[in-house]
Amino acid sequence: MKDYLNFYNEFRKRVSAGRSPHDANNYDQYTVYSTWDISLNSLELRRTEASRDATQLLSIVAFFHFEHIRVDIFTRALDNRSKALKISANMSFSARIFHAIRKRLQPPLVLPEFLRQESSKLNAYRVRLALHELRSFSLISYDGRDDSFSLHPVVHAWARDRIGRGGQALWAYVALNTLAESILLPLDDSSEVHEEFQRDILPHLDLCLTVCPIQIFNYEARFGGFKLPFAIILQYVSLLTFREQVLNAAKFGYVYGERGRFKDAAVLLSMVKDALVQSRGYENEWTTKAMLALAKTYWGLGRLEEAVALQKLVVEARTKVFGPEHRKTLSAMNELGRSYWLNGQYHEALNLQTLTTERMKATLGSADDDTLTAMDNLGVTLGSWHRYHESMEVHRQVLESREKRLGPTNVDTLTTMNNLAMALLDIGHTEEAKKLMLKVYEERKLKLGKEHPWTLWALCNLAKIQTELGLLQEAENMLVAGRAAAKRSLSDDHLRVLMGCGELARVFARQGRFEEAENLTHDTIQRLEQSRGLEHPDTVYALWKKAQFYELQNKIEKAIETCELAVERVDMRLTKLHPLGEKIDSYLCMLKNRLQLQGEG
């Protein structure tokens, strides 16, 4: 303590000299900051490897969120880099020569020192030693329950302020790259541990990207029409930078997509797709993977025509490169069929998914994971064709297999469980459906979060079951809360939000609140027409329900008028060959007969 006053006075002079006039009211802040500068100065004076690592870690986490910083962000980054370096060590002689040349040409890695070492020197123990140093000076607080640490908000602010504006851009980039090193792309990232990791790093990723947004330079502007590998001859160093930018965008887009942040994912994955199309062309496998990933986010956003367009391109490219019966081609066909279904193209979905499933069973076997996914999607489409018992049997078969192979709480297992519950509801097995859907909802809350789109979709389905059981108040409460959450995470016009509105209108009608039901249904139909189209089956279904609301109020002429519009829309896409078209046509005939009888009476 004997040197404290001298250090404090020197620090105050330095802060005052660099402080702008509007900071005059922040005197107490700088007084507090000086205390931590003493701790940091003592740490730096040790001049050990651990103290250097600790100082760098402090600069990195200054650009993370201050709470719940998982230690395995850094240990995963070390492990992933170690594996990548070991792969390069096992290359052929010619490949090692090329790798050595590449390494010489590669610009310095913008990473902390403990991640820039050779494979043999990468050691997770270094991270823990550095954290011990920070903890010993009370700069962080460690939570042994989940192996994470946090900073006090004021310490966190000081950790960034001490860097200075000139260095903040650099350390924000280092923080972003460290996060990128900790993330794996599929298929290497599929366990439940990875799901928890993705959830916990989101606040840190958000903050990093706010300070240091992802940018990918324009490939065509830099290299003209040259595709890889010819562009390597021109500017190899620029290509390494380009590769890093694309890879980081892909990793972060993947994490956002898995966590239901579809808008953020779409922005990043669109950049990746454009960059790969420019540099490698449409038929390259990395390009097709990026296109499928982007289509998946479009699917989540309800931008189905864009998803279908991308998936068609992938099916064409993979059929040309691999052939029509290759696993990769069949997987792309399965994704396209699923988008056809959600887009209301039930005829195209049933034809394509039936063909895909038959080919997968013949070439991959009935127990293959890709085959099970295709069967599950086909089961959903069979349900949309009112082939409920067939749908139920397919989902039961897939669920039995997935529970054995993946476990009862795996996200894919829960998807099948959700599908089976809805098939059971369709055939009147309501209690069994409720039991399954409750499990899906509770597990998704735990694994994905209560406002993840898939969790909210399970809540909507659970409310639908409650409605069929006559538990109308419970169903209303679920739908009101779920709709508010869905609007926050998606949008007012998202298909899943609109389906929730439709279910809420049904609850109102069963409660005798016909005016509220009619108004909500009218608004939902308008939004469906704008977002999905006049001919989409969901629009047609909503019109049919609106006609039924009118019938319940004995407004038969209005019911007939609405039902005639539904029949007209049926002919635009579904046709009367579809069971829904048949039902609406029969219902219209019943209404007309009823009106005639009323007239005669």
N, C-alpha and C positions, 0 to 999 in steps of 0.2 A: 504493500500500500504506500510505501514511502515515495514512490515515483508517480503516484496517481495524479497529484495536482499539476505537476509539470506536464504530464501527458495530456491531461484534461485541457489545460490552457492552450497548449499547442494545437490540439484538435479543434478547439473553439475558434481559434484564429483561422484555421484552414476552412472550416465550415462557413464562417462568416464571410470570408473572402469570396467564396463561390456561390453564396446564397443570393437569390434575387429579392427585390424589395417586397414582393407579395408573400415572402416566407417570414416576415417579421413576427407574425403571431405564433410561429412554430418553435419558439425558443425551447420549450420543455421537451419537444421531440428530439432535438439535437443533444440536449443534456442527457437524455436516456441513451441515445445512440452511442455516446462516448464510452459508456460502460462496456458495451459489447465490442467496441473497437479495441479496448484494452485486452479482452479475452482473445480476440482474433490475433492481435499483435503478439501476444504470448505464444499462441499456437504456431504462428509463422516463424517465430524465433527459434523453435525447436529444430527446424530444417531437416526433418525426417521424412521418409516416404509417406508415413501415415499422416503427418501434418499437412503435406502437400495435397494428398488425396482428400483430406478433410476440407481444406480450403476450396478445392475444386468442387466437391460435393455441395458445399454451401452455396457456391455460385450457381450450380445447376438447379437446386431445389428452390432457389429464389424465383424461378420461372415456372415452378409447379404450384398447385394449390397447397396452402400451408398445412392442411390436415390430411391424415391417413396416407402417408407416402410409403408404399410397400417397399420393403428392402429388396424383394425379388425383382423389382424393376431393374436393379443394377446387377443382381446375380444372374438373372435371365439373360441380360445383355452380354454378360461375360460368357455364359454357357453357349449362347447362340454364335458368338464370334469364335469361340474355341472350336465348335463343331465345323464352322465354315472353313477355318484355317486348316483343320485336320483333313478335310476333304481335298483341299488343294495340295496337301502334302502327299496324298495317295494318288495323285495324277500320274499319267504316263510321263516319260522323259521329255518328249516334245511339248506336252502340255505344261510341264513345270518350267520349261524355258520361256514359253509364252507368258506364263504367270509371273515369272521373275521380271521380264521386260515390262509387263503391265504395271507391276508394283513400283518399278523405277520411275515410270511415267506418271503414275497416279499422284495427284496433289495430296498434301498432308491431310489426314483424316481429321475432321472437325469433331473430335471426341475427347473426353477426359483422358488423362495419362494412363489410368488403370485399364482403359479399354483399348489402348493403342499398342499393347505389348504383343510379342510373339506368343504363339499358342501355349508353349511350355511355361510362360511367365504369367498367363492370365489366371488369377487366383481370387476366388470369392472372399477369401479371408482378408484381403486388402480392404475390401469395402467395409467389412465389419470392424476392422481396426480403425478405419477413418471415422466411422459412425461413433465408435467408442470415444475417440478424441473430441468430437463435437458434443457428445453427451457429457463428457467430463467437465466441459466449460459451460454447461447448461444452455447450450445453443439449440439443442433439440430435446424433445422428450420421447422416450422409447416406450412402445406398447408391446410387451412380450406375448400378449394373447394372440395377436395375429401377425407378429413380426413386422410391425410398421412403426413409423415415427412421425412426429408433427413438430411444427414450429409455432411459437406464439405469434399472433398476427403482427405485432410490432417488430419482433425479431425478423420475421419474414420480410417486412417492408424495409427494414434496415439492410438486410442481406442483399436486396436489389439496389438500394440507394448507394451503398458503399462502392458498387462497381463503377458507377459513373455512366453517363449517357453514351460515351464512346464505346465502352466495353459491353453494354447491355445487349446490343444486337448480336455480338459474337456469342455470349453465354446463353442467350435465348436459343440460338442455333445449336449450340452444344447440347442443351437440354432436350431439344426436339430430336436430335440425332440419337441421343441416349435412349429416349423412349422408342424410337424406331428400331434400334438394335434389340430391344426387349420383346418385340412383336414378331410373331411368325405368321406367314400367310398359310391358308389351307393348302394341302390337306394335313400339314404338320401341326395345326392348331385346332384340335377338336375335342379335347377332354373337358370335363366339368371344371377342372382347376383353371383352364384357360378362360372359361366363361366368367368366372369370378374375377380373374385378373383384368379382363377387358372392362368389366363393370367398374372396377376400382380405379383404373387409370384415366377414365373419361374426364374428370375434373382437371387433371394435370395436362391432358392433351388439349382440352379447350383453352386453357390459359396459355400454353405454349404457342398454339396456332394464332391466338389473338395478337401476340407480340411478334411472331415470326411465321406469317402465312406461307403456305406451300406455293411455290412458283415452278413451272416447267417452261424452259425456254422453247421458242418456236423452232421445231426441228427443220421444217421446210425452208424457213428463212435462213437458217444457218448452213444447211447442207444441200439446198436445192432439191432436185428430184432423186438424189442418191439414197438408196435404201441400204440398210445393213446387209452384208458386212463391208460394202464398198466405202461407206462413209468413214470406216476406221482409218483408212489410208489418209483421209483429209485432216481430221482433227480428233485424234484419239483422246486427248485430255478432256475436250469438250464433251465427248461421248460418255466418259466416266461420270461427269457431272450430271449429264442428262439421265443416265441410268439411275443414279442416286435419287434424283428428283422424282422420277417415275415410280421407283420402288417405295419411297416414303409415302407418296400420295396413295399408292395401292394399299399399303399397310394401314394407314389411317382411315381410308375409305372403308376397308374391310371391317375395322373395329366399329366404326360408326354404324355400318349396316347391320352388324350382328347385335348391336345394342338398340336397334330400332330408330336410330337417328338418320332416317332415310334421306332427308334433304341434304344434310351435311355429306353423307356418303355419296349421293348422286353428283354433287359438285366435284369432289375429288376423283371419283371413278370415271367421270366424263373426261376429265383432263388426262387420265391414264389412257383411256380408250383412244382419244384423238392422237396422243403422242405415239402410241404403238401402231396405229393405222398409218401414220406418216412415216414411221421409221422401219416398219416390218411388213406392212400390208395386211389385208383382211384375212388371208389364209394362214398366217402364222399362228401357232398354238397359243402363244402368250396373248396375242390380240383377241383370239376367240374367248379365252378365259376372262379377259377384262370386259369384253362385251357381255358375257353371261352374268358377270358380277354386277355390271351396270343395269342390265335388264332386271336383275333381282331387286335392286333398289327401286327401279321404276314400278315393279310389281307391288312393292310395299307402299309406294306413293299413290297407286291407282292410275299411273300413267301407262295404261295397258297397251295402247296402240304403239307407243314407242318401244315397249318391252317386246311385243310381238315382232316388230320390224327388225330389232337387233337379233332376236333368237332365230328368225328365218335366215338371216345372213350367216349365222353360226352353223345352222343345220346344212346349208348349201356348201359352206367352206369345208366342213368336216366330212361331208359325204364325198366331196371331190378328193380330199387328201387321204382319208382313212377308209372310205367305203361305207355303204349303207348299214352294215351290221356290226361295225366297230363300237366298242363301249362308249367312246367319246361322242360318236354320232348319235347313238341311242340316248345318251344322257341329255344331249341338247334337244332331241326330239321330245323327251319327257318334259323338259322345261317349257318348250313351246306349247305342248298340249295343255299344260297347267295354266298358261296365260290365256289360251283360247277359252278355257272354262271360265276364268274370272271375268273375261271380257264378254261373256255371254254368247260366245260362238260354240254352242253346245254340240252341234253337228260335227264341226271340225275337230273339237276336243275329243269326242267319243271315237271318231275314226282314227285319229292319230294315236291316241293313247292305247287303244286296243292293239293296233299294229306294233307299237313300241313295246308293250308288255309281252306280246307273243314272241317277238324277236329276242327280247332280253331273257325270257325263260329258256329259249332254245339255245342261245349262245353263252349266257352267263350262269344260268341255273336259277331255280326258284328261290334259293336261300341267299342269293347275292344281295348286298346292300342296295345297289342301284336298282335291281329288280324289285325289291321291296318298296323302294320309294315310288317307282312307276306304278306298282300295284295300288299303293295307298292313294295316289293321285287319281288313278282310274276309278277307285271306289267312290271318291268324291263326285266325279263326273257321272257315275251310274246313279248316284243319289239325285243329281240334278235332272236326270231322266226319269225319276220316280221309280227306279228299280231298287227299292229300298232293301229288300232281303239280300239281293246280290251284293249290294254295297256293304251291308252289315257283315256278310261272310268274308268278303275280301279284307275288311278292316280287322276282323277278329284274327284272321290268319297272319296278317302283318304284325299285329300287336303281340301275339304269342311269340313270334320269332324275335321281334325287337326287344321284348322284355328279357328274353334269354341271352341275347347277344350284347345288348347295350345297357340293360338295367332298366328298372321301372321309372326312373326319374330323368332319363336322358331326354334332351329336347326333341329328338326325332320320335322317341317313344311317346312323349306327351302329345305330339302332333297327331299320331295315329289314334291315341286314346280320345282326343278331342273329336276326331272324325267318326270314331265308333259311337261315341255318345250321341252325336247328332243323327246317325243312322238308326240308333235305338229309339230315339225320340220320334223319328218319322214312322216307325212301326208300332208306336204306342207303349214301348217299354220305358216309361218315364222315370220310375224310381232308379232303375239301373243306370239310365242316362245321367241322372242327377249325381249319383255316387261317383261316376267316372269324371264328370265335368268339374265337380268340387275338387277332386284330386288334381286335375289339370290346372285349375285356377290357383290353388294354393302353392303348387310346385313352381308355377311360372312366376308368381309373386316373389318367391324365395330366390329363384335363379336369375330372373330377368328384371325384376323390379315391378312395382304395382302399376306404373304408367307406361310400361313397354307395350307397343301395339299388340303383340300376341297375347299378353296378359289381359288387356282390355277386350280383345276379341273373345277370349274365354269367358270373361265376365258377361259379355253380351249374350253368349250362348247359354250361360247358366241362368240368366234372367229369362231367356226364352223358355227354358225348362220350368222355371218357377211359374211362369204365366200358365203353362199347360197344366200345372198342378193346382192352379187356382190361388196361388200365393201372390196376389196382385200387388200388394203394398211392398213386399220384399223385392219383387221384380222392378217396380217403379223406382225404388231407392237405388238399386244397382244401376239401372239405365241412366238415371239423372247424373249420378256421380261419374259413371263411365263416360258419358257423352262429354261432360266438362273436361275430363282428363284427356280424352281423345282429341278434342279441339286444340288443347294446348300442345300436344305432341305431333298432331297431323295437321288437319285443316277442316274448315266448316264443310267443304265439299268432298272430303275423302269418302270413298265408298264405305269404309267401316263405320264412319260417323253417321252416314246416311242410313245404313242398316240398323244402327242403334236407334235412330229417330223413328224408323218404321216399326221397330219392336215396341217402342214407347207409345206410339199411336195405337197399337193393338191393345196395350194395357189400358189406355184411356177408354177405348171403345168397350172393353169388357167391364170397366168400372161404370159405364153409362155416361161417361164424359165425352159425348159425341162431338160437341163443338170443338173442344180441344183436339180430339182425334182427327177431325176433318181439317182443321187449320194446320196441324203438324204434318199430316199426310200431303196436303196441298203444297206446302213449302218443300217437303222432301221430294215430291215428284218434280217440281221445278228444278231443284238442284240436280237430281238424277238426269233430267233431260239435258241440262247444260254440261254436266261432267261426263256422263256415260253415253248419252245419246237417246233419241226417241225410241229406238228399237231394242234397247238393251233389256234382257229378261227381267232385271230388277225394276226397271221403269214399268214394264208391263204388269209385273206382280203387284207393285204399289197401286196402280190404277184399279186392278181387280179388288184389292182390299178396300180402296176408297168406295168402290161401288157397293161393297158389302156393308160399309158404314151407313151409306144412304138407305140401303134396304132395311137395316135395323131401325131406322127412323121412319120407315114407311114412305120414304121419298123415292118411289119406284121409277118415276120418269128420269130423275137425276141419276139413279143407279143404272138405268138402261143406257143413257147417254154416255156415262163414264165407261161402261162395259163395252159399248160399241167402239169407243176409241181404243180400248185395250185389244179388242179383236183385230182392229186395223193395224195396230203395232205388231201383233203376233205374226201377221203375214209378212212383215218386213224382214224378220230374221228367224224366229223360232219355227214358224209355220204350224199348221194344225196337226202335223205329224208328231209334234212334241206333246207330252201329256198335259202340260200347263195350257197349251193352246186348246186342247180338247176340253179341258175343264172350264175355261173361260167361255168357250162357245156354248157349251151345255148350260152354263149359268145364265148366259144371255137369253137363251131360249126359255128358261124357267122364268126369268123376270118378265119377258114379253107375255108369256101365258098368264102370269099373275096379274099383270096390268089389264089384260083382256078380261079376266074373270071379275076384276074390280069394276070394269066398265059395264059388264053385263049385269052385275049385282046392283 
